[in-house]
C-alpha cells in the first residue's frame, strides 16, 4: 500500500495520532491494494456513473464534474481501506458518543406536531417533534454518525449552505439538555469521517440499483423522488437513500474543499 496524507487527514492529525497515517488513493499510480481491486473499482465506477448519468439532470455541475468524481473516488478509497480504524476513532471519546441509531430509514422515524405541555395545548400551540420507532437498531454510537444519518438524505443545499449552523444548533441544544459541551472542530471532523465511512459501506449495494433500473433508463430518472428509487436493496435500504448519501458526501467534499 502507499501511505499519504489528504488535507482532511492533516486537519485530523491534531485530534488523533493515526490520522496522518490514513492510507489514501494515489490517482496517478496503481501502487495500492484497492486501486487494483476489480470489485472495488467496479463499484466506484458504478457510483460515478450513477451521479454523472442519472443524477446530472437535477444536480449542479460542480457535484458531477470530473473534479467531483475524482474527489469522491479518493475518499471512498480512504474510507474503504481504513474502515476498522475509522470506526474505532469515531467511538473513542465517550463525550462524543450517545444512544443513537446505527441505521435510519423512512420507516424508522416520523415527524409529529403536538403541544409541548397542557398550557400550550390550552392555547392551541403546537411544536414539531421527531419520533423514532425502530429501537432494535439503536446502540451507543458516535454522535457524528447519528448526525450524518439524519442529514445524509437532505437536499444538497443543506450540506453546502447550512451545515455549520446545524452543528452549532446541535451543540447548543445538546448541552442545554444535559450533554457535554462539544468542540465544533472535533464534531465537524467526525462528521467528515463518518460520512466517508458510511458511503464506503454503501458501495456494495449499488449492484441492486443497476440491476433494477437498466442503465438505458437512467436519463429518464429526473429527480430523487422518482418512484423507481423507492425500491430497496438486498440490505433493505431504499435506492434513493444510497444515492442521496453519495450526492451529499460529494457536496461535503466540495463545500469544505477536502481535497485541496
LOKE-751362 format. One record per residue: x, z, y of N, C-alpha, C, O, CB in turn; residue in one letter. Coordinates in steps of 0.05 Angstrom, whole numbers, plus 32768, in hexadecimal, padded with zeros to 4 digits. Last residue first. Glycine has a CB too. Layout:
// residues N
XZYXZYXZYXZYXZYa
...
This chain:
// residues 260
7F5B7FE3818E7F6C7FDA81A47F837FEE81A87F947FEA81B97F5C7FD781BEx
7F357FF281697F4B7FE3815F7F5E7FD981757F707FC881707F417FCB8150x
7F0D800D81847F1B801B816E7F33800C81647F44801781567F0980228158x
7EED800D81B37F067FFD81B17F188009819B7F2F800E81A07F157FFC81CCx
7EBC802381B67ED2803581B97EED802781B57F02803481B37ECF804D81A6x
7E9A7FF681AF7E96800981C57EAE801A81CB7EB5801F81E27E7E801A81C0x
7EAC7FDE817F7EAE7FD081987EAD7FE481B07EBD7FE281C27E987FBB819Bx
7EA1800581597EBC7FFB815B7EC07FEE81767ED47FF281837EC27FE68144x
7E6A800981617E7B802181667E988018816A7EA58021817C7E798035814Ex
7E587FD881507E547FDF816C7E667FF781737E707FF8818A7E377FE68171x
7E657FDD811A7E737FC8812A7E707FCE81487E837FCA81577E687FAC8123x
7E408004810E7E5D800A810B7E6D7FF6811B7E817FFD81277E65800A80EDx
7E127FE881167E187FFE81297E35800781267E41801181397E0680168124x
7E147FC380EC7E127FBA81087E1B7FD0811B7E2A7FCB812E7DF57FB2810Fx
7E157FE680C07E2C7FD480C57E2C7FCA80E27E417FC980EF7E2C7FBC80B2x
7DE27FFD80C57DFA800E80C67E137FFD80CC7E24800680DC7DFE801D80ACx
7DC17FD180BF7DC27FDF80D87DDB7FF080DB7DE77FF280F07DA97FF180DBx
7DCA7FC480887DD17FB1809E7DD47FBF80B97DE67FB980C87DBD7F9A809Fx
7DB77FF1806E7DD27FE880697DDC7FD680807DF27FD9808B7DD47FD9804Ex
7D827FF080827D94800780887DB1800080847DC2800780947D8C801F8076x
7D6D7FC2806D7D707FC4808A7D817FDB80927D8E7FDB80A77D557FC68098x
7D697FCC80367D7D7FB980407D827FBD805E7D997FBC80677D737F9C803Bx
7D62801080227D577FF8802D7D6D7FE680397D807FEF80457D437FFE8043x
7D7B802A7FE77D80802A80047D758010800F7D7D7FFA80067D9E802D800Ax
7D7C802F7FB07D6380377FBF7D6780397FDD7D5980487FEA7D5880517FB4x
7DA580197F977DA980357F9E7D91803F7FAF7D9380547FBB7DC380387FAEx
7D967FE57F947D957FF47F7B7D9980127F807D9180227F707DA97FEA7F67x
7D747FDE7FD37D897FD97FC17D857FE97FA77D727FF87FA57DA57FDF7FCDx
7D327FC87FE87D467FDC7FE47D5C7FD37FD07D577FC17FC07D3A7FF67FDAx
7D127FA6801F7D187FA980037D2F7FBD80007D3E7FC180137D1E7F8E7FF5x
7D107F9C80547D047FB6804C7D097FBA802E7D057FD080247CE67FB68052x
7D1F7F6A80607D347F7E80617D2A7F9A805A7D397FAD80597D407F7F807Dx
7CF17F4E80617D027F4A804A7D197F5F80497D237F6580337D0F7F2E804Ax
7CD97F5880927CCF7F66807A7CE17F6380627CE27F7580507CB47F5B8073x
7D047F6380C97CFA7F5080B67CF17F5E809C7D017F6E80917D0F7F3A80B0x
7D1B7F8380EE7D017F8B80E57CF57F7780D17CDE7F7A80C87CEE7F8E80FCx
7D487F6C81007D4C7F8180EC7D317F8A80E17D317F9880CC7D5B7F9980F8x
7D397F2681057D3C7F4181107D3F7F5480F97D3A7F4E80E27D237F488121x
7D387EF580EB7D3B7EF581087D3C7F1181157D407F13812D7D267EE58115x
7D497ED180B87D467EED80BE7D4C7EF180DB7D637EF180E37D597EFF80ABx
7D587E9D80B27D3B7EA280B87D357EC080BC7D1F7EC780C47D2A7E9880A1x
7D8D7E9C80A37D867E9580BF7D697E9B80C67D627E9E80DE7D8C7E7880C4x
7D887EA9806B7D927EBD807E7D8A7EB5809B7D827EC780AA7DB07EBF807Cx
7D7C7E8580447D667E9080537D6F7EA480697D5E7EAD80797D537E9F8040x
7DAB7E79802A7D9D7E6380397D867E6D804A7D7E7E60805D7D937E4F8025x
7DB57EA8800F7DC47EA280287DB77E8C80387DB97E8C80507DE17E9A8021x
7D7B7ECB7FF97D8F7EB67FF67D9C7EAF80107D8F7EB080257D827E9C7FEAx
7D6F7F0B7FEF7D6B7EF880057D817EE280037D987EE7800B7D6C7F068021x
7D817F217FBF7D647F227FC67D5E7F0D7FDB7D497F007FDA7D5C7F3D7FCFx
7DB77F1C7FBD7DA87F127FA67D8A7F107FAD7D7C7EFF7FA17DAD7F247F8Ex
7DC67F357FEC7DCB7F187FE97DBC7F0C7FD27DB57EF57FD27DE97F137FE6x
7DB87F6A7FE17DAC7F5B7FF87DAE7F3D7FF47D9B7F2E7FF77DB97F648012x
7DD97F777FB67DBB7F777FB37DAD7F677FC97D9A7F5A7FC47DB17F947FB2x
7E0B7F757FCD7E047F617FB97DE67F5F7FB57DDA7F4A7FB17E127F667F9Fx
7E107FA37FEC7E0B7F897FF97E017F747FE57DF27F627FED7E247F808007x
7E1F7FD37FD87E037FCD7FD67DFC7FB17FE27DE57FA97FE27DF37FE27FE5x
7E547FDD7FE17E4C7FD77FC67E2F7FCF7FC37E277FC57FAE7E527FEE7FB4x
7E577FEE80167E5F7FD2800F7E557FCA7FF47E4D7FB37FEF7E7D7FD08010x
7E4D802280227E36801080207E3D7FF480167E2B7FE580107E28800F803Ax
7E7E803A80287E6F804180117E57802E800C7E4F802A7FF67E64805D8013x
7E8D8027805A7E9D801F80437E8E802580297E90801580167EB8802F8042x
7E67804180787E66802480767E77801A805F7E70800680527E6E80178090x
7E78807780747E5D806E806A7E5C805080667E51804780527E488077807Ex
7EAB8076808C7EA8807D806F7E8D807280657E8C8067804F7EAA809B806Cx
7EA0806880C17EB1805780B17EAD805C80937EAC804980837ECF805C80B9x
7E81809480CF7E75807980CF7E85806680BE7E7A805580B07E72806E80ECx
7EA780BC80CC7E9080BD80BB7E8280A280B97E78809A80A47E7C80D280C5x
7ECA80AC80F57ED380AB80D97EBC80AC80C57EBC809F80B07EE680C380D4x
7EA880B381227EB68099811D7EBD809780FF7EB7808380F27ED08097812Ex
7E9A80E9811D7E8580D4811B7E9280B981157E8780AA81057E7580D38135x
7ECC810081257EC08102810B7EA980EE81077EA580E480F17EB5811F8107x
7ED580F3815A7EE780E981467EDB80EA812B7EDE80D8811A7F0280F88147x
7EAB811181717EAC80F481747EBE80E8815F7EB680D481527EB680ED8190x
7EBA814581647EA1813B81597EA1811C815B7E99810F81487E8981468169x
7EEA814A81817EEA814D81647ED1814081587ED3813181447EEC816B815Cx
7ED5814381B57EEA813181AB7EEC8132818D7EF0811E81807F05813981B8x
7EB0816D81BB7EA6815181B97EBB813E81AF7EB4812A81A37E9C814881D4x
7EB081A681967EC1819681A87EB8817981A57EB9816E818F7EE0819A81A0x
7E7881D381947E8881BE81887E9981B0819E7E9081AE81B57E7781AA8179x
7E688214818E7E6D820081A27E8181EC81967E9781F3818F7E78820C81BCx
7E3D822381557E55822681647E58821081797E4C81FB81767E6E82268152x
7DF58230815A7E0C8223814F7E25822881607E23822F81777E088206814Bx
7DC8824481757DD8825581647DF0824A81577DFF8258814A7DC78260814Fx
7DAF822081977DA0822A81807DB18239816B7DAA823C81547D9382138172x
7DD5821181BB7DBE822181C57DAE822D81AE7DA1824181B27DAC820F81D6x
7DF681F1819B7E00820C81A37DE8821D81AD7DE8823581A77E14820981BAx
7DD481C581947DDF81D3817C7DE881EF81847DE3820381767DF681C38170x
7DCD81B481C87DB681BF81B97DBF81CE81A17DB481E3819B7DA381A881B0x
7E0381A381D47DF581B881E47DDE81C581D57DDB81DD81D47DEA81AB81FEx
7E0E817C81AD7E1F819481B07E1181AA81BE7E1281C181B67E39818C81BFx
7DE5815781B87DE68165819E7DF7817E81A07DEF819381967DF281528188x
7DF3814681EB7DD9815381E77DDA816381CC7DD0817A81CB7DC2813F81E6x
7E24812D81DF7E23814381F17E09815481ED7E0A816C81EC7E248139820Ex
7E11810481BD7E23811981B27E24813181C47E25814881BB7E40810E81AFx
7DF280E881E27DE680F381CA7DF7810981BE7DED811E81B57DE180DD81B5x
7E1980D782067E0480EA820F7DF780F781F77DF0810F81F87DF080DB8220x
7E3780B481E47E4480CB81F17E2F80E081FA7E3280F881F57E5480C38209x
7E11808C81D67E1C809F81C27E2880B781CE7E2580CD81C47E30809081B1x
7DFB806581F77DF1808181F97DFD809581E67DF580AC81E67DD3808081F5x
7E0F803181F27E09803B820C7E038059820E7E06806582237DF2802C8217x
7E1A802481BC7E2B801A81D17E27802781EC7E3A802881FD7E287FFC81D4x
7DF1803D819F7E0D804381997E1F803B81B17E31804A81B97E1780348180x
7DC5802581B77DC7804281B67DE4804A81B27DEE805C81BF7DB5804F81A0x
7DCB7FEF81AC7DCE7FF981C87DD1801781C97DDF802181DB7DB67FF081D9x
7DBC7FEA81777DD97FEB817D7DDE7FF4819A7DF37FFE81A07DE67FD08178x
7D88801681647D907FFD81707DAD800081797DB6801581827D7D7FF68188x
7D97803F81297D8D803B81447D94801E814D7DA3801081407D9880508157x
7DAE804C80FA7D99803780F97D8C803381147D78802681167D84803F80E4x
7DD2807481057DDD805B80FA7DC8804580F87DCF802D80F67DE8806080DEx
7DBF80A581147DC2809081297DCA8075811E7DCA8062812D7DD58099813Ex
7DBE80C780E77DA780C580F97DA880AD810C7D9380A381137DA580DF810Ax
7DEF80C180D07DD880B980C07DC080B680D37DB080A480CE7DD280CF80ABx
7E0F80D780F87E1080BA80F47DF880B180E37DED809B80E87E2A80B380E6x
7E00810D80F17DFA80FF810B7DFB80E181067DE980D381107E0F81078121x
7E15811680BE7DF8811980C37DF0810A80DD7DDB80FD80DD7DF0813780C5x
7E4B810F80C87E3D80FD80B67E1F80FE80B97E1180EA80B77E4581038099x
7E53813980EC7E58811E80F57E4A810A80E37E3E80F680EC7E75811780F6x
7E4C816780CD7E39816180E37E3B814480EB7E27813780F17E3D817380FBx
7E55816580877E60816080A27E4A815980B67E39814980B17E74814980A0x
7E2B819380637E3B817B80667E45817980837E3D818980947E2B8163805Ex
7E0781B180337E1881B8804A7E2D81A1804D7E3E819D803B7E2781D48045x
7DCF818680267DE58196801E7DF4819F80377DEE8196804D7DF88187800Ax
7D968160800D7DA4817080217DBB818080157DBB81877FFE7D908184802Fx
7D7681447FEC7D8E81377FF57D9E8147800A7DB0813C80167D88811D8000x
7D4981627FE37D5B815F7FCD7D7681527FD57D8A81567FC77D4E814E7FB6x
7D29815E80107D3C8175800E7D4F81737FF77D6381817FF67D2C818E800Dx
7D0C813580327D1C8131801A7D31814680187D498141801D7D298115801Bx
7CF2813F80637CE48145804A7CF5814380317CED814D801D7CCC81348048x
7CF2815380A57D03814980907CF7815280757CF1816980717D2181548092x
7CDF814280E97CDB815080CF7CEC814380BA7CF2812B80BB7CBE815080C8x
7CE7814C812D7CF0813D81167CEC814D80FD7CF5816480FB7D0D81348119x
7CB8814A81637CC9815981507CD0814781397CC0813581317CBB81738147x
7C9F814A81A57CA8813B818E7CBA814C817D7CCB815B81877CB681218196x
7C6A817381BB7C86816C81BC7C8E815E81A37C848164818D7C98818681C0x
7C32817D81E77C3E817781CD7C5B816F81D07C62816481E47C2D816281BEx
7BFF81A282067C1A819782077C25819381EB7C2281A581DA7C2C81A98218x
7BCE81BB820D7BCE819F82047BE9819282047BEB817982047BBB818F8214x
7BCE81EF82187BD081DD822F7BCF81C082277BD081AE82387BEA81E3823Ex
7BCC820381E57BB5820881F77BB581F6820F7BA081EE82197BB582258200x
7BFE81F481D37BE781E981C67BCE81EC81D87BBE81D981DA7BE281F581ABx
7C1E821581F17C2081F881F57C0881EB81E97BFD81D781F57C3981EE81E8x
7C0F824681DB7C0A824181F87C0B822381FD7BFA8218820C7C1F82508209x
7C20824181A67C04824381AB7BFD823E81C97BE8823281CF7BF9825F81A4x
7C56820F81A77C4B822A81A17C2D822A81A97C22821581B17C5B824081B2x
7C5D81D881A67C7481E981A07C6A820581997C75821281877C8781EB81B9x
7C3281A881877C3781BD819B7C4E81CE81937C5281D3817B7C1E81CE819Fx
7C4E816881707C3F8181816C7C44819581827C59819381907C45818D8151x
7C5C812E81507C588139816B7C45815181687C2F814E815E7C4B8123817Ex
7C90811A81237C75812481287C74812D81457C88813381527C6E813B8115x
7CB380EF80F77CB080FA81127C93810281177C8180F481107CB980E58127x
7CD980F880BB7CC180EF80C97CC180FC80E57CCD811180E97CA780F580B9x
7D0180E680827CFD80F3809B7CE480E880A97CDB80D280A37D1680F080ADx
7D0480C980537D0E80E480537D0980F3806C7D0D810B806C7D2B80E3804Dx
7CF5809580557CE380A780487CEB80C480497CDC80D680427CDF809E802Bx
7D1F807B806D7D06807B807B7CF2808E806F7CDF8097807C7CFA8060807Cx
7D5880A6805F7D4A808D805F7D2F8090806C7D2780A680757D4780818043x
7D9780C380597D7E80C380687D7180A880667D7E8094806C7D8280CC8085x
7DC280EE80377DB780D480397D9C80D680477D8C80E880427DB380C7801Cx
7DD1812280417DE6810F803A7DDC80F2803C7DEC80E080417DF08115801Ex
7DBB814C80747DB48139805F7DCB8126805A7DD7811C806D7D9B812A8066x
7DCF8191807D7DC7817780867DC18165806F7DC2816E80587DDC816A8098x
7DEB81CB80947DD881C080817DCD81A6808C7DC381A580A37DC181D5807Cx
7E2E81BC80AD7E1481C980AE7E0281BE80987E0981AA808C7E0781C680CAx
7E6E81BB80CD7E5D81B780B57E4381C680B97E4281DB80C67E6B81C0809Bx
7E9281CB80F27E8881B080F47E7881A780DB7E76819080D57E9F819C80F9x
7EA381FD80E47E9281FB80FC7E8881DF81017E7881DA81137EA182058114x
7EC581F280B87EAA81FE80B37E9881FB80CB7E8081F980C87EAD821B80ABx
7EE981B980AD7EE481CE80C07EC781D880BD7EB481C980BF7EE881C580DDx
7EE6819280837EFC81A680847EF581BE80967EFA81D4808E7F158199808Ex
7EC88165807C7EBD817F80747ED0819680757ECC81AB806A7EB2817D8058x
7EE8813C808C7ECE813F809A7EC1815A80937EB2816580A37EBB81298092x
7F12813F80677F16814780837EFC814C80927EFA815F80A27F2681318092x
7EF9812D80377F05814780397F08815080567F018167805D7F218148802Bx
7EEB80F980467ED6810C803F7EE0812980407ED2813B80497ECB81068023x
7F1F80E4804D7F0C80E580647EF680FA805E7EF0810A806F7F0080CA8069x
7F3480E780197F4180F5802F7F2E80F980477F2E810E80537F5A80E78037x
7F1180C57FFD7F1480E17FF67F1F80F1800C7F16810880127F2580E37FDEx
7F18809280197EFE80A080167F0180BE80117EF480CE801E7EEE80938000x
7F3F806E80297F43808A802F7F29809B802B7F2680AF80387F4C808D804Cx
7F32803A801E7F4B804480137F4D806280167F5C806F80077F6280378021x
7F028034803C7F028032801E7F1B803E80127F19804B7FFD7F0080158016x
7F13803980717F00804C80657F00804B80477EFE8060803A7EE48046806Fx
7F36800D80757F3F8028807A7F2D803D806D7F36805080607F42802E8098x
7F127FE3806C7F297FE7805A7F338004805D7F37801180497F3F7FD38061x
7EF17FEB80987EE57FED807D7EFB7FF180697EF8800180567ED47FD48077x
7F157FE080C17F0C7FFB80BE7EFD7FFF80A37EFD801680997EFA800380D5x
7F1E7FA880B97F347FBB80BA7F2B7FD880B57F387FE680A57F427FBA80D5x
7EEA7F9280BD7EF97F9180A47F0F7FA680A37F127FB4808F7F047F7580A0x
7EDE7F9C80F37ECD7FA780DE7EDC7FA880C47EDC7FBC80B67EB37F9780DBx
7F067F7D810D7F057F9A81107EF57FA880FA7EFD7FBD80F07EFB7FA2812Bx
7EF57F4A80FE7F107F5380F67F117F7280F87F1D7F7F80E67F257F478109x
7EC37F4881157EC57F4780F87EE07F5080EE7EE27F5D80D97EBF7F2B80EEx
7ED07F4A814B7EBF7F5E81407EC27F5F81227EC37F7581167EA27F5A8148x
7EEE7F1B81507EFB7F3581557EEA7F4B81497EF67F5E813E7EFF7F398173x
7EC67EF381467EDE7EF681347EEB7F1281377EF27F1E81237EF27EE18139x
7E847F0F81527E9A7EFC81567EB17F0381447EB17F1781357EA37EFB8173x
7E5B7F3481517E5D7F21813B7E747F0E813D7E787EFD812B7E437F128139x
7E597F52817E7E567F6081657E587F4E814D7E577F5781367E3B7F6E8165x
7E5C7F3081A97E737F4281A57E707F53818B7E847F6081847E767F5481BDx
7E2A7F1681AB7E417F08819F7E587F1B81997E677F1781867E4B7EF281B0x
7DF27F3F81997E047F3381AD7E1E7F29819F7E257F33818A7E0B7F4881C3x
7DC17F2C81667DD77F3D81707DE77F2F81867DE97F1781867DE97F458159x
7D9D7F0A814F7D927F1F81607DA87F33816A7DA17F4781767D7E7F2F8151x
7DBA7EE481337DA37EDB81437D997EF181567D8E7EEB816B7D8D7ED38131x
7DE07EFE81147DE97EF1812D7DD17EEA813F7DD47EEB81577DF97ED88127x
7DCF7F0F80E27DC97F2080F97DD17F1481147DCA7F1E81297DD67F3B80F6x
7DDF7EE380C07DC47EEE80C07DBD7EFC80DB7DA97EF680E87DBF7F0180A9x
7E137ED580CB7E007EC080C57DE37ECA80C57DD07EBA80C97E067EB480AAx
7E307F0480D97E347EEB80E87E1F7ED680E37E197EC680F57E4F7EDF80E1x
7E1F7F2B80B57E1E7F3080D27E1F7F1680E27E117F1280F57E347F4380DBx
7E287F1280847E0D7F1C808B7E0A7F2080A97DF67F1980B57E077F36807Cx
7E5F7F0980877E4D7EF380867E307EFB808E7E227EED809C7E4D7EE5806Bx
7E727F3E80847E787F2E809C7E657F16809D7E5B7F0F80B37E957F24809Bx
7E607F4C80517E567F5A80697E5B7F4A80827E497F4880937E647F76806Bx
7E7D7F2880337E607F2780327E547F35804A7E417F2B80567E567F348018x
7EB17F39803D7EA97F1E80467E8B7F1B80467E7F7F0E80587EB57F088034x
7EAD7F6A80227EB27F69803F7EAA7F4E804A7E9D7F4D805F7ECF7F6F8045x
7EA57F597FED7E917F6A7FFA7E957F6980197E817F6780277E947F877FF0x
7ED47F3C7FE37EBB7F2E7FE27EA57F3E7FF07E947F337FFE7EB27F297FC4x
7EFA7F657FE77EFB7F4F7FFA7EE07F407FFB7ED77F3880107F117F3C7FF3x
7EEA7F847FBA7EE87F8F7FD57EE87F797FEA7ED77F797FFC7EFF7FA27FDAx
7EF57F5F7F917EDA7F6A7F947ED77F757FB17EC27F6F7FBD7ED57F807F80x
7F2C7F557F977F197F3F7F9A7EFD7F4A7F9F7EEE7F3E7FAE7F1A7F2D7F82x
7F5D7F737FB87F477F7A7FA77F317F667FAB7F247F667FC07F3D7F987FACx
7F857F6C7FDD7F857F597FC77F6F7F607FB27F6F7F547F9D7FA07F597FB9x
7F7B7F9580007F7D7F7A800B7F7D7F657FF57F767F4E7FFA7F977F77801Cx
7F7E7FC47FE47F647FB87FE87F657F9C7FF47F527F8D7FF17F547FC97FFAx
7FB97FCB7FE47FA87FC97FCC7F8E7FBA7FD17F887FA77FC47FA37FE47FC2x
7FE27FA1800E7FD47FB980087FC17FB57FF17FB87F9E7FEC7FC67FC48020x
7FF97F728020800B7F8680157FFD7FA0800D800A7FB3800680217F8C8028x
7FEF7F4180387FDF7F4880207FEF7F5F80117FF17F5E7FF97FDB7F30800Dx
7FE87F3B807F7FF77F3B80667FE47F4280507FCD7F488054800F7F508067x
7FCA7F4080AC7FDC7F2980AB7FEC7F2880917FFB7F15808D7FEF7F2980C3x
7FAD7F6E80B07F9E7F5580AD7FB07F3C80AA7FA67F2680A67F8C7F5180C6x
7FB37FA6808F7FC57F94809E7FB97F78809A7FBA7F6D80847FE37F958093x
7F8A7FDF80927F8D7FC3808B7FA27FB5809C7FA27FB880B57F727FB5808Dx
7FA7802080857F95800D80937F9C7FF1808B7FB17FEB80807F97801180B1x
7FA9806180727FB0804680697F9D803380757F85803480707FB18044804Ax
7FBC8096809C7FA6808680917FB0806A80897FBF805D80987F8F808380A5x
7FE080B780B27FE880AB80997FD2809A808D7FD4809080767FF080C18086x
7FCB80D080DE7FDF80BC80E37FE880AE80CA7FF7809A80CB7FF780C880F2x
7FAA80F680C57F9E80DF80D17FB280C980D67FAC80B180D37F9180E780EBx
7FBF812580B07FC0810D809F7FB680F480AD7FB980DE80A27FB081118087x
7FB8814E80D77FD3814480D07FD3812980C17FE4811980C67FE2815880C0x
7F88814A810A7F8D814F80EE7FA7814180E67FAC812A80EE7F76814580DCx
7F87814281417F73815481357F7A815B81187F728171810F7F5881488137x
7FAB811E81507FAC8137815E7F9A814C81517F9C816481577FA58133817Bx
7F9B80F281317FB38100812A7FB6811B81387FC2812E812D7FCB80EF8131x
7F7080D881477F6A80ED81347F8380FE812D7F81811481247F5F80E2811Ax
7F8980B181657F7980C681737F7480DD81607F7380F481697F5F80B9817Dx
7F9F8094813B7FB180A2814E7FA280B7815D7FAD80CD81627FBD808D8162x
7F72808081247F81809381157F9580A281277F9A80B981227F90808580FEx
7F62805D814C7F51807481467F5F808881367F5A80A081397F37806A8138x
7F8D8038814A7F89804981617F778061815C7F7C807781667F7E80398177x
7FAC803D81097F998031811B7F96804381337F9C805B81327F7D802D810Dx
7FE8803780E97FD8804980F87FC68039810B7FCF8029811B7FE9805C8109x
7FFC802E80A37FFE802880C07FEC803B80CF7FE1804D80C37FF7800B80C5x
8017801E8064800C803280768010802A80938025801F809A8018804E8071x
80067FF7802E80147FF680478007800B805A7FEF8009805E80147FDA8054x
801080007FE88000800080008011800080198028800980187FED80188000x
